[in-house]
Amino acid sequence: PSQAERWSARDLARYRGLLERCDEVNMLEAAYTSGCMLRRNRAMVDAADVLLTVFDGSEGGTAATIRYAKRRGTEIVPVWL
């Protein structure tokens, strides 16, 4: 619930507009905690049949999420921008 507290009015309006168009919103944690992004990424992979990736090859959360998806056998489709 506190994710957008410090966002600009413009970003907050865009965020709220996106939420209004969602069929479902899953909140894993009520506040930012150590490791919450890792848990979020794993929950997304666990719920997905296919993982669409935009990835520059650098180490970090996206790389860890792709490795996790590969271990799970999730289909991975790169999106090139």
Secondary structure by P-SEA (a helix, b strand, c coil): ccccccccaaaaaaaaaaaaaccbbbbcccccccaaaaaaaaaaaaaccbbbbbccccccaaaaaaaaaaaaccbbbbbcc
